[in-house]
């Protein structure tokens, strides 16, 4: 039986550059940004070094959190407040 709950696909300039399979029942967290320490790196002048964090908790909830980025984080066209 497949233990992948879902997959995240990351695109930059309309090109797929990273796929992540999310396993059921496991805590996962990724920082997205320009920093070499970010798990998901984007080379874009509008992206902060540590721009946002994606969290998938053990309850199966997916959260996106802005990390006080300069330009903010938008999800489905709406600015994330936290």
ABEGO torsion letter per residue (X at the ends): XBABABBBBBBBGGBBABBBBBBBGBBBBBBBEABAABABBBBBAABBABABBBBBBAAGBBBBBBBGBAAEBBBGGBBBAX
